[in-house]
Amino acid sequence: MIINNKKIGLDAAPYIIAEMSANHNNDIENAKKLIEAAKKNGADAIKLQTYKPDTITLNSSHEDFIIKDNGLWHGRTLYDLYEEAHMPWDWHKPLFEFANKLELTIFSSPFDRTAVDLLEELNAPAYKIASFEIVDIPLIQYVASTNKPIIISTGMANEEEIFEAIEAVKSSGTSDIAILHCVSSYPAKPSEYNLKTIEDMRKKFKVEVGISDHTIDNVTAISSIAFGCTLIEKHFTLDRNAGGPDDSFSMEPSQLMSLSKDTKNARKAIGKINYSLKDNEKTNIKFRRSLYFVKDLSKGAIITKDDIASVRPGYGVLPKHYHEIIGKTVNKDISKHTAVNFDDISN
């Protein structure tokens, strides 16, 4: 999979997406600062969300539209929450231009067809389908008709729903597909992530697999690399205490820098199956144990267990030959603290 000439896959560095979400906090200058901070701290892309309250929900106080059982947003209507959280559409063009000037990839999650049309006008290089929209097959098909790479978050989705979403993309002719293992809880607990699922998703769905990480720290995201995760999306803010709808569970710039660095190191650490001597070990192999004479011996003397010892460094024969050497004779005078060498021993 390729986004803006950046390869995404098991043989590439993890692709880091900083999710701005509602963390612009209704200030376009704050949004620009987030873009700058994302670029500075190692993100490969910044992601927006493109919707209006009227395109994502209804302006209703009916109990169906009141958020319940959610500590962050409990008691609010969906319309009120999205009115606060949404990004004004007239911000999109200047923010795309700003990010492009910084050479930071910028794309978005569209929540209806008009959002896709807007993003197409801005030449968005990719699209993200949010977890809550994975069941909106007509929307996914419309996004896929752009023939741009598509990332689908799978929070709350079962296997059948994931298959249906992937098939909706493929049937529209798009093959650049990634899915994100996700827990749609804000914040989520690391214990809920079951990272082994990533391996299974890669085998089962045969597309690139990443993670949308809603945990507070970076441990889950970094650990995901060992299970074949190739993309990482994480909410991003300048200040976790800023009071916005998503600030409290978002990572700050220093965490983004650590995430970028640590996931790349984790990817390098996984490497390949290799039992050979590593380059940096070659200078240390001499400090392994080997056999040394601990007494002076005259030519013809029989070697006993009191005459040799297994010690560091490693200039002598390996300790596995200890029992072979006991009972043999030396073929020259030996000084104590000399490494045992087969050339100095008679059969």
N, C-alpha and C positions, 0 to 999 in steps of 0.2 A: 504494500500500500504506500502511496506517495501523496503527500500534501505539500504544495508549494516547493516542489523539488526535494523535499525532505523524506527520506526513506523511513518506513516504519516496519519493523519486523524483528525476528529473533536474532538476526545478525547485525542489528543496528542499536544505537543507544536508545534507551527509553524515551518516548515522545511525551513531553511534559506540557499539559494544558492547564493554564491558570484560568479558572472560572470566575469571571467578574460578578456574575449573577446580579443581585441587588446591591452590591457593595459600593456602587457609585454614590449611593445615598443622596440621589437627586441633585447632584452637582457634577456638571460636565468636567470641570477642572479636576475634581476628585477622580473621575473616570480616566482622565489623561495621566494623572499621577500613578494610577494602578497600571496602566499600560507601560509607562516608563519603568516602574518597579518590576513588572513582569520581565521585561527585556533585560534589565540590569541583573536580575537574580536567577537567570538561567532558564526561563520558560521558553518552549518552542512556539507556543501560541497563546493568545489571549482569547477567551470565548465570551460572547455576549448572549443575552436572551432577548429575542425579538417578539414582542406581543404588546397588545393593548388590553386593558381590563375587559373591554367588550369582546375581544376576540378569544378570550381564554375562559370566561365564565359569564354569569348573568348578574346584573345588579339587583340582588334579591336578599331579603332578610329571612326567607324561608329557612327552616331549620336544616334543610339539606345543604344550604350554602354557608352555614356557620361552622367554623373549625372547632372540633372537639378532640379531647384526649391528645393534645399536643402542647407541651410545655411552653414552646416559643410563641406560638400563634393562637393559643386556645382562646375561644370566645370571639375572635374576629371573623367578619364575613370574608369570603374569598375575594369578592370585588374590592373590598377595602384594602386587603393585603396586596393585591396585584396593582391597585392604584398607586400604592406607596412604592412598590418594588420595581415597577416596570421602567424601562428606559425609553425616554421620548424618542420617537422615530426620527425626528430631525437631528438627533445627535449622531445617528449611525454614520452618515457620510463623513463628518469631520473626524470621528473616531477611527474610521477605516483609513482615512488619509493620514492621520497622525501615526497609527501603528505601521502603515506601509512605509512612511518616511523613516521610521526607526528600524525597518526591516524585520518587524515582528509579525508573524502570521496572525491574522484576525479572522474569525468566523463566528457563527452564531447558531443558536437553537431557534428555529422558527416554530410558531405554534398555530399557524394557519396559512392558507395559500397566499394571502396578501403579504405576509411576512417573507415568504419565499420570494415573491416578486420583488420586494424591496431589496433583499439581499442579492438577488441576481443582478439588479441594476448596479450594485456596488461590486460585482464580480467576486463574491465570496468564494474562496477556494475549496471549501468543504462545508458540510452541514452536520449538526448533531441533533439527534432525536432524543428528547428527554424521556426518562423512565415512565412518566405519567402519560406520555403520548405514544408509547410502543403499541398500544391497542388501536391507534387511529391509522388504520391501514390506508385509507384514501390520502391522508396527509403524507404518509411515508412514500406512497407511489408518486405523489406530486413532487416531493423533494427528489426522489430518485430520477425523475424525468429530466433533471438538470444535468445528469451524468457526472456529477461531482462526487468525490469520496464522501461516504456517509458513516458516521459513528452513531451507534445505537446503545443507549444505556438500558440495562435490563432489570433495574430494581423492581421488585414485586412481580415480575413476569415469570411464568412457568415455561417449561421446555416448548410446549406447543405454541405459545405466544411468541417466543423468540424465533422459532422456525418460521412462523407466519410473517413476522416482520422482515426477516432475511429474504424470504421468498418474494415478498412484495418489492424489495429492492432489486433483486435479480431479475424478476419478470419485467422490470422497466428498463433493463439493459445495463445497469450499473454493477460492476464487479468489485470495485474498491470499497470493501465493507469491513468495519471493525465493530465489535460489540464490547461493552464495558460491564464487567461484573460489578454489581452495585447493591448496596443496602439503602433503601429509601427511608432513612431515619436520620434526624438532624438534631444533635450529632448521632453517629452510630457507634456501637461498641465493637472493638476489635474481635471479640468472641463471636460476633454475628456474621463475620465475613467468610468464614469457611473457604480459605484461599485455594484449597485443593480443587474447588469447583472450576477454577481457571483452566487447569489442565484438561478437565473433562470437556469444558466448553470448546477448547481448541480442537479436540478430537471429534467432538460431536457435530459442531457447526461449520468447521473447516473455513474459518475466517480469522482475521487478526483479533486478538483478545487483550483487553486492557482492564483497568479498574477505575471506577469513579469512587473516590475515597472520601467518606464523610466523617471519618474519625478525627479526633482532635490533634493527634501527633502524626509523625511520619512512619511509625513502625510498620503499620499494615501495608502501606504503599511500597516501602522498601522490601518487605518480605515477599510481596507479590511477584517480584522479579524472578525469584527462584522457581516460580510455578509457570513461567512463560508469559508473563505480562509484558506487553510491548508499548502500551499507552497508559498514562496516568493523568487523570483529571482530578483537580482538587480546588475547592472554593478558595478564593484569594482576596485578602483585604489588607489595607494599610494599617488598620488598628482593630484588633479583635474587640476592643471595648468601645467602639464608635457608636454602638446603639442601633445600627441598621438591622433589617430583618434577618440577614444571613451572617453578619459580622462574627457572632459569638462562636460559630463552628468553623470559621475559615482560617486558613494559615496566613501568617504575616510574612513580610519579605524575607526575613532571616530564615524562616522555615522553608520557603521556596528555594532559597539558595542551597540549603542543606539537602532538600529533596532532590534537586537537580544533580548535585555532586554525588550524593550517597547512592542514588539509584544507578548512576553510571558506573560507580565502583562495584556495586552489587552485580551488575551485568558482566563486568570484566571478571569478577571473582568466580562466576559460574563457569565461564570458559568452556572447556571440552574435557573429555576423559583423557587423562595424561598421568602415567606413572613414572615418566622419565625424570632424570635429574634436572631441576630448574636452574636457569642461568645464575640466579642469585644464591643458589645453594652450593654452587661449585666451589666457592671460596670457603665454605663452612664444612665441607665433607671431611676435611682434615682433622676436625675436632671430634669426629666420632670415635668410639672405642676401638682399640686394637690390642694385640698382645705385645708386651714388653718384657725383656729380661729384668729381673729385680736383683740378680746376684751376678758377680763375676764368675765366669766359667772358663775352664781350660779346654783346649782342643781335646775331643774324645769324651768329654763329660756327658753323662746321661742326664737328660732334662727331667726334672721332677716338678710336681705341682707347686713346690716352694720356690722354683726358679723363675716362674713367669706369672704375669697377672694381666687381667683385662682392665685397661685404663684408657683415658684420653691422653693424647691425641690419636689420630688414625693412620699413622705412618707404617704400622706393622701389619701382619696378617690379621684377618678378621677373627673375632673370638670364637666363631663356629668351628675353627680348626684346633681349638684348645686340646681336645682329647686325642687328636691325631699326633700332636707334637710331644705330649707326655710320653716318655720312654725312648724317644729318639736321641741321637747324639749330635753334639755340635762339631762342625768340621774345621773350626778355628777358634782361637781365643775370643771370648766374648766379654765385653765390659757391661756392667749393670747399667740400666736405663737405656739400653740399645733396643731398637725396635726388632721384633722377631721377623726374620726373613727366611723363606724356604731355601734360599741359596746357601744359608749358613747351617743347614741341618742335613745330616746324612739320613738315608732311608732307614 
